[in-house]
């Protein structure tokens, strides 16, 4: 039985989460990306990490999934509803609510931006950081292919069947060698039925853009850091991962062949293995 939602005490946000493994094992918080629900950290992926001796926690970011929605709040660069730092505090608030003082943290895409922000803001609460298919906030690194970005930002269909049928359009930034259209449509149906909330995307995008560069904070970061990036990523170019690893002192960079801006099951052994090795401390 999955845990019920709790309120993240530092922010007042209600955060939907669940866990895998034993609370007596080292905590590993997984932070998902732009508009993506926690279910994109697939259960089997989480269980592989738990089987490796980690207490795995996944959750929905604010304005996504079953966590708090900021209905009607503006998506305005001049006065953003929130920043990545607020989303980072949501994550720390969840850890606090769970009685966890320090944790390993891993984030994908926007989630990588959030865990970078977490490590910069409160390094004393971070045992290690893993930044996956992400970037530093510097506009000259990790640039998306314009056509791919257009696909990502296009409004999704509101009709359930049309939403499912549209899932293959995201193939343009996925791992092409391992693309599975049937699985993509199954995920789309699952996520639509769980929570369809496109309004949150504009506020999350504004938070990314308004938060700016993390380069100065990353340069002085004293947190063990692993950077993972797919060689075939067209949404956040591999230069974003390279730059992250270049900035963080002592970081380790893993490029994964045939991996795009997703983590299909075929790359799980490499990704999970690297995370487990990195979080053995």
N, C-alpha and C positions, 0 to 999 in steps of 0.2 A: 504494500500500500504506500503510495506516494505521500510525502508530507503536505500539509495544507499551507497556503500562502501565509506569510508573516509580514508585518510591517518592518521595514528597514529603519531602525531607530534613529539613525543620523539624519534622515531626509524626510520622513513622513510618507515616503512612497510605499505602496503595498507591492511586494515583489514575489512573484510566483517562482517557485524553485522545486527541484527534487534532488535526490542524492543517490549515490551508488557506493557500495562498500561499507567498511566499518569506520565509525567516528573515531576509533582509536588509532587509525592510520593517519599519516600526514595529509592535511587538507589540500585539495587541488581545485581551485575555482576556475570554471570555464566561462568565458565571456564571449557572447556571440556578436555578430556584425550588424550592419545597417539593415533595418527592417526585418531581420531574421529572428524567428522565434528560437527558444532554447532547444526545441526538438531537432534543429539542424545539427546539434551535437547528437548524433544518432545513439540510441540506447546501446547497441553492440559496441560502438566506439568507447562510450563511457565505461561499459563493463570491462573492456580490455584494460583500461587504466585502473579500474578498481581491482581487477585480478592481479595487477602488478603491485598492489599494496598502497593504493591511494584512496582517500576518502573524497570522492568526486562530487562536486556541487555544480549544477547547471541552473541557469535562471533566465527569465525574460527581462530584457532591459525595459526601462520606462518607455511608454508610448508604443509598446509592442507586446504581442501575445496576451497573456492574462495578468500582466503587471499593470500598474496605474497608467491610465490614459489621461493626457492633459487636454481634454476636449475643449476646443475653441481657443486655446492659447496660440499666440502669434508665432509665425515662422519668419522672423524679421532680423536681418543681420545687424541692424542698428540696436535692437533690443531683443536678443534671442531669449526664448523661454527658458533655456538652460544651455549649459556647455558640457563638454566632455568631462570636465572636473566634477560637475554635479552627478553625472552618470558613474564616475569613479567612486564618489561618496555613497551612491546607492549600493555599489558592490561591497564597500567596507561596512556599510550599515547592515547588509545581509550577514556578513561574517560575524559582526558583533552580535546580532540577534541569535546566531547559532553558537555563540560562546567561543568563537575562534579568534584568537588574538593575532596569529600570524599564519600565512598560507602561501603555498605556491599559486601563482596566477598565470593563466594562459588565455589569450584572446585571439580571435580571427577577424581580419579585416578591420572594421570599426572597433571590434572587440580588442584588436591589437593596439589601437590608439588609446582605448580606455585603460588597458593594463599598463601601457607606458605611462599614462597620466597617474595611475595609482602608485606606481613605483616612484615617480618623481615627487608626488605629494607626501606619501607616507612610507618611505623605504623601510622604516622600522617594523612595518606590518607585513612585509613581503619577503618570503624566504628565497624565492626565485621567480623570474618572469620568463614567459615564452610568448613571443610576438610572431603570429602566423599570418602570412600574406597581407602584411600591413605596411605602413610607412610613417614618416616622421612629422608630417604636416608641412614640410617644405615643398612648395609647389613645383619645384624643378625635379623632384624625384617621385617615382611611382606613378607617373602620369598614365591615365587610362587612354586606351584607343577611343577616339571620339565616337565612333559608331557603336562600340560596346557600351560606353557611358550613356548614350541615347537610349539603348535598350533597357538598361538598368533603371533609368529615371522615367521611362514611359509609364503613364498611369495604368495600373492593372485593371482588367475587366472586373466588374462587380458581380456579374452572373457567375454562379459556381462552376457550371460546365465550361463556360468560356475561359474562366480562370485556369481550370485544369488543362484545357486545350492549348492555352497560351504558354504553358510551362516550357516547351521546347525552345522558345525564343532565347532563354537564358543559356542555351548551349554555347553561345558565342564567347562566353568567358569561362566556361567549365573545362574540365579535363577531357579533351576531345577523344583521346584514345580509349577512355573508359566510359564514355557517355552511354547512359541507359535511359531511353525515353520513357519506358513503362515505369521505371522507378521514379523518374522526375515527376510524372503525372500522379503517382501515388503520394509523393511528398506534398504536391500542391493540394490534393484533396484533403489530406490530413491537416495541413496547416490552415486551409480555408475553413474547415469545420471547427478547428480549435479556436481561431481568432482571425477575423478579417478586419484589419484596421489600417487602411491606407493613409488616413489623415496624419498618423504619426511620422510618416516618412519625411515630410517637409521639415518638421522640427528637428528630427535626428540629423538630417543633412545640414541644416543651419548650425546645429551644435558642432559638427565636424568643421565646417568652414570658418565659423566665428572663433573657434578655439586656437587657430593659428599653429605656428611651428612649436614643436617640442625639442628642437635641436639643443638649445642651451641646457635644458634639464637633463637630456640624455647624455650629453658630454661629460657630466660630472656624476652620473649615476653609479652608485656602488651596490648594485644588486646583480647576482649571477643571472646572465641573460642568454637565452637561446632564441635565435631568429630562424624561422622556417619559411621558405617561399617556393612556390612552384615555378619552374622554368618557363612554363607555357601560360603564365598569368597575363591576361590582356586587360583586366580591370584595374589592378594595381600592379604596374610593371615591376619586374624583378629588381629594378634599381631602388625601389622602396625598401625592400628587405636588405639589400646591400648597404644602403645608406644607414639604416637602423643599426646594423652590426658594426659599421664603420664608426659610428658615434659612441656607442656604449663601450666603455673600457672592458676588455677581457671577454667580450661576447663571443658566442659560437654561432656560425652561420651554416645552415643546411639548405642547399638547393635540392629540390625533389624533381627528378625527370618525369615528364608526361603529366605533371600536376598543374592544373589551371587555378582558377579562383574558386576552388571547392576542395573537398576531401573525400573522394570516392573510396569505397572499401579497399580497392587495390593499393592505395597508398597508406592505409592505416598501419601496417606493420612498421614502415619506416617512420611515420609521424609519432605513433604511440611509443615505439622503441626509443626514439630520441627524447621524448618528453619524460619517460620513465628514467632514463639515464640521467637527464638533467636535474630531475627532482629527487635524486638519491642523495640527500644531504640532511 
